[in-house]
Amino acid sequence: MRKHLSIDELAPGMFVSQVIEQTGKIRVKTGGLVKTPQVIAQLRDRGILKVEVDYTRSTVPAPAEPVKPAGPKDKAKVVSGQQAISQADTLYQQAVSLQSSLVRSLSQGAAEDLRDAETLSQSIIDSVFDNQDAICCLTLIKDADEYILEHAINCSILMAVFAAKLGFDRDTIDSACLGTLLMDVGMSLVPTELRQQTTPLSSDDKAVIESHVDQGVALVEQYPDISDLALTIVAQHHERVDGSGYPRQLQGEAISEFARMAAIVDTYDAMVSNRPHQQSVAPAVALKRLTKNTGLDQTLVSQFIKIIGVHPVGSLVQLTSGKLGIVVSTNSADLLKPVVMVFYSVNGGHYSEIKKIDLSVSNDEIVSGVRPGDFNIDLPKFFRDVFVHQMPG
C-alpha cells in the first residue's frame, strides 16, 4: 500500500518511496526508511512538501483504507520516448548549471556542505533508474564549450549505470556517483591556459595538471559527510592497474574497484569529447581503445562494454541506406542491431524526417559509428531545437 503524505504527516518508521512535491528544481533522493525526526527536518529544509510512503516497506502499520465503489480502472500513465528524452534533457541542463555553481563554491571555499552535490548525484541516479536510455543519450550530445562541466555529469551518469548493472545497492551507487561527480573538481584550481593548451605540455605543466587530484581531495575532504568511497574515487581515479597512473602510482588491487570503474568512464568520455588538444572519436572506436589500454582493469572494461553496448545509446551511426541516426535503445540479443532514430541523408547532404528504425527487424544495418563533425552537424543544437520535439514516441 502506498499513500501520499505531507511532510508534516511523515513520521519515523515510514518508508519514503518517492518525492511527490517540492520547491527545489533537482529531485531529492527517492527510497529510504525514515529513522529519526532529524531526517524529517532535513527533508523539510530541502523544500520537500509531499512524499509517497510505501507501507509494505515501513515499520509502522498502514492506515485503514476506506472501501471504494467499483468503477473503471485508471489508465496507467505512459511516458513516451519523446517525453522521456525531453525530461532527461531538462534535468541534464539543470545539472550542468548546478555543477557550475557547485564547482565555483567549492573552489572559493564558499560551500557550507555537499548537499547540492548529493542532491544532484541522487537526481542522476533516479533518472538512470527511471529511463536509462533517455539520460544516457544526453552523454553523447556534446557542447565543446562546456567540457569540464559536462564531463563530470557524463561520468556520473555512466558510473550510475555501471554500478547499478553490476548489482550494487543504492547507498553504494549514491557514493560512487557522488565521488565521480566530484573527481575532477580540483581542475577548477588549475590555470585555464593550461587546461586549454593545444601544444605538448612540459614536465612542469604536467605536474600542475596532475596536482588537480590532491587539490580535489583537499577540497572535498573538509566536509565530514563525504563517504570514504566517494573520497577514494577522487583520490584514485587517475591511478592505473599497471602502475602508470598518478599521483601515487598504485597498482592492481591496491586501487579501489570503484576508482578502477571511474578510470574507465573517465577515459571513455574524454575520448568521445572534443577538447582543445584532441578531436573526439566515435564511441565504438573509443570502446575498442579501452580494450587495448593496459592501465585499465580489463575485466571491468569487458563488463562496461557489455553494459553500454558496441554502439552506446546516443551514438551517431551511418547506415547502409545512407542515413545517419542516433542510437536510442540497445538490443541485448544483438549489440550490432540497436534501435535508431534516423534524421539525415548522407547522399543528399540534408536533414530528413525523423524516423524510428529497429535494426533487429530491418534490412538496414550500421556501417560504422561516426562523429557529428564528419558531416558538419551541430548535434547539440539540432538535438535540442528539433530532435527532442519531433522524435517519434
C-alpha positions, -999 to 999 in steps of 0.1 A, spaced: 0 0 0 13 34 -9 0 68 3 8 104 -4 15 124 28 25 159 35 59 164 52 41 173 84 24 138 83 56 120 78 68 100 109 98 78 118 92 42 106 77 52 73 95 43 41 96 71 15 94 57 -20 95 90 -38 91 127 -35 58 140 -49 61 177 -44 90 200 -36 101 236 -40 136 227 -54 143 220 -91 166 190 -87 149 159 -73 159 147 -39 169 110 -34 140 86 -35 137 55 -14 146 53 22 133 44 57 128 75 79 145 65 111 146 98 131 128 131 134 161 147 123 157 131 89 123 146 85 137 180 95 164 177 68 138 168 41 117 199 52 148 220 50 154 208 14 120 220 4 101 187 4 64 193 7 48 159 -1 61 123 -3 48 89 -12 50 64 16 52 26 9 37 9 39 48 -25 27 84 -15 35 76 6 65 79 -5 102 47 13 112 12 -1 103 -7 12 73 -39 32 80 -72 15 73 -83 20 37 -119 32 30 -139 9 8 -143 23 -27 -171 15 -50 -163 -5 -81 -155 16 -111 -135 16 -143 -98 10 -139 -75 40 -141 -53 41 -171 -16 37 -164 4 68 -171 27 61 -200 57 83 -207 65 84 -244 101 83 -257 98 119 -267 87 129 -231 114 108 -215 141 125 -237 127 159 -230 126 153 -193 161 139 -193 174 169 -213 158 193 -188 174 175 -159 208 174 -177 208 212 -184 198 219 -148 226 195 -137 252 214 -157 241 247 -142 241 233 -107 275 217 -113 289 251 -124 277 267 -92 290 238 -71 325 239 -86 327 277 -81 316 275 -45 340 247 -37 370 264 -53 362 296 -35 357 278 -1 321 291 0 302 258 0 290 250 35 283 214 28 279 190 -1 242 189 0 238 203 -36 262 177 -49 244 149 -31 211 161 -44 224 163 -80 240 128 -79 208 113 -65 188 130 -92 211 115 -118 207 80 -103 169 84 -102 169 93 -139 190 62 -146 166 40 -128 135 57 -144 148 57 -180 184 47 -185 183 51 -223 170 87 -221 196 101 -198 224 81 -214 216 96 -248 225 130 -233 261 119 -225 270 119 -262 253 152 -272 284 173 -266 290 210 -262 327 216 -265 324 249 -246 311 231 -215 336 201 -214 347 203 -178 311 206 -165 296 181 -189 324 156 -184 316 155 -147 279 149 -154 285 123 -181 309 103 -160 285 103 -130 257 91 -153 279 63 -167 291 54 -132 255 51 -120 246 28 -150 278 8 -145 274 3 -107 236 -4 -110 241 -31 -137 268 -47 -115 243 -51 -88 255 -27 -61 229 -14 -36 215 22 -38 237 36 -10 268 24 -27 257 37 -60 250 71 -43 285 73 -30 301 61 -63 281 86 -83 289 115 -60 326 106 -60 326 106 -98 308 139 -100 335 155 -78 366 136 -90 378 165 -112 367 194 -90 405 201 -84 407 211 -121 390 244 -112 422 254 -95 444 247 -125 451 277 -146 427 280 -176 456 284 -201 470 250 -191 436 233 -193 431 247 -228 467 244 -241 469 228 -275 507 223 -277 525 195 -258 529 201 -221 562 204 -204 571 182 -174 563 211 -151 530 218 -168 521 181 -165 529 183 -127 505 212 -124 477 193 -142 483 162 -121 481 183 -90 443 185 -95 439 152 -78 454 162 -45 438 196 -47 404 179 -53 409 157 -23 418 187 -2 386 205 -13 362 177 -6 377 160 25 370 191 46 333 181 45 326 155 72 297 139 54 318 128 24 319 90 23 352 71 22 341 55 -11 335 89 -27 367 104 -14 387 73 -26 373 79 -61 385 115 -61 419 104 -48 425 73 -71 406 79 -104 439 86 -123 457 56 -108 462 27 -133 464 -10 -126 498 -13 -143 513 14 -120 515 41 -148 489 64 -131 492 92 -106 496 106 -80 507 75 -60 515 50 -88 492 24 -72 489 -9 -89 462 -36 -93 441 -44 -63 457 -15 -43 433 6 -64 397 6 -52 373 -12 -76 352 19 -79 383 40 -87 391 15 -114 355 19 -127 358 57 -126 391 54 -146 372 36 -173 342 60 -176 367 90 -173 388 77 -202 359 68 -223 341 101 -220 373 120 -226 378 101 -259 344 108 -272 346 146 -264 362 174 -284 389 191 -263 414 219 -272 442 194 -277 423 164 -290 395 157 -315 368 132 -304 364 97 -318 332 77 -324 321 58 -293 327 24 -310 363 35 -316 367 46 -280 354 13 -267 379 -6 -288 407 16 -275 396 8 -239 403 -29 -246 439 -21 -256 446 2 -226 468 -18 -202 463 7 -175 427 -2 -172 411 -32 -154 402 -53 -185 377 -74 -166 358 -43 -158 363 -29 -193 346 -60 -207 317 -56 -183 314 -19 -192 312 -26 -229 285 -53 -224 265 -29 -203 265 1 -227 268 -18 -260 290 -17 -290 271 13 -302 261 31 -270 228 50 -267 234 85 -280 259 73 -306 257 87 -341 258 59 -367 258 57 -405 235 30 -421 239 11 -454 208 31 -466 229 63 -465 211 76 -434 225 90 -402 208 81 -370 211 84 -332 210 52 -312 182 54 -288 180 19 -274 204 -11 -274 195 -47 -282 209 -71 -256 202 -100 -280 224 -84 -308 245 -55 -299 250 -46 -335 213 -41 -341 200 -13 -318 170 10 -323 180 42 -341 163 75 -350 174 84 -385 174 121 -393 199 129 -420 206 118 -456 243 114 -463 236 111 -501 215 142 -502 236 161 -476 205 173 -458 183 167 -427 153 144 -433 121 134 -415 129 117 -382 120 80 -383 125 52 -358 141 21 -372 146 -12 -352 176 -27 -369 167 -61 -355 137 -63 -378 151 -41 -407 172 -49 -437 192 -18 -429 224 -21 -408 251 0 -393 282 7 -415 301 25 -388 299 49 -359 307 85 -369 313 119 -354 290 149 -359 319 168 -372 324 144 -400 292 158 -416 294 194 -401 264 186 -379 259 208 -348 244 179 -329 236 198 -296 217 225 -315 198 200 -337 191 178 -307 176 205 -285 159 226 -313 145 198 -334 151 162 -323 136 165 -288 104 179 -302 99 158 -333 112 123 -324 85 96 -327 72 81 -295 
